[in-house]
Amino acid sequence: MFKIRAALAAASLLLLAACGGGEGGEATPKESGGLTPVKVGVIPIVDVAPIYLGVQQGFFAEQGLKPELVPAQGGAAIVPAVASGQNDFGFSNFTSLIIARSKGLPLKVVAPGAGSTGVAGKDFGGVVVKAGSPLKSAKDLAGKRVAVNTLNNINDTTVRASIRAAGGDPKSVKFTELAFPDMLAALDKGNVDAVQVVEPFLATALKGGGRLIASNYVDTAPKLTIAGYFTSEKTAAAKPELVKKFSAAMQKSLKYATDNPDAVRKILLTYTKIDPALTGALTLPTFPAEVNGEALKTLAGLAQQDGLVTTAPDVAGLLP
């Protein structure tokens, strides 16, 4: 697993290695069936259900594409793979992309991914403690150990935002990096005091007796856009038709996911280890048709406030 700074440093090296790669022009190898293969980095969480549905429903095939979905732990690990050309596209939270942009990695968002419901206590992500914990609200997290899937990224910055909103001291929180599938066991063993999880791990935690004490995305901004799909500026310039086709397929996939929540719940069984009995209890994110620019500014402000970046990020440069 890459930590964000290590991942970005590795990406810089990979970019140097990739400079001589043959990405000129639109020529792309075709499968025997006439489809163009594309590699897409994804995370095994509910947020990426639309792309799995899009593949299943044939929306990418309609555009002449055959996605290979490559799982990763978080956006911080996906960024260097896309920046180097190892993957054509990737899914990432916007904080990872803001940090990458601030480090000089030329990335471009090509489609929205997932957003908060905007309803406290009824969002697809939140901070959970185990049954019997004395922690009652985000304010109580001060000085405690909280697990997030990637350090110095969207989840610790938004948890800090929750703590501030509740009147607590975010500077004293001790964040620990754990993969989402490992968090609940760590919480149960007492290795951490709280975990920040998203679906399907949130529903699993609550069914096991866990208690939600904060909806960190909701506390951060109204209707926060959490993540999106992106590519490198090099790919965008060299293969504009590929990017256009991928974006079109994603837009259709996002709309399908919005209109068919039961299909979202069902497709999760194909790429996560969720208990089938829990699918009905999941709180789904929104799958917006466009990126909320104000939300990006909020995340950029948090990144600067919490020391993830040293100068104001070029948010506008990320957008198409």
Secondary structure, DSSP 4 states (H G I P E B T S, - for coil): ---HHHHHHHHHHHHHHHTTS---SS--PPPTTSPEEEEEEE-SSGGGHHHHHHHHHTHHHHTTEEEEEEE-S-HHHHHHHHHTTSSSEEEEEHHHHHHHHHTT--EEEEEEEEE----TTSSSEEEEE-TT-S--SGGGGTTSEEEESSSSSHHHHHHHHHHHHTT--GGG-EEEE--HHHHHHHHHHTS-SEEEEETTHHHHHHHTT-EEEE-HHHHHSTT-EEEEEEEEHHHHHH-HHHHHHHHHHHHHHHHHHHH-HHHHHHHHHHHS---GGGGGGPPPPB--SS--HHHHHHHHHHHHHTTS-SS---SGGG--
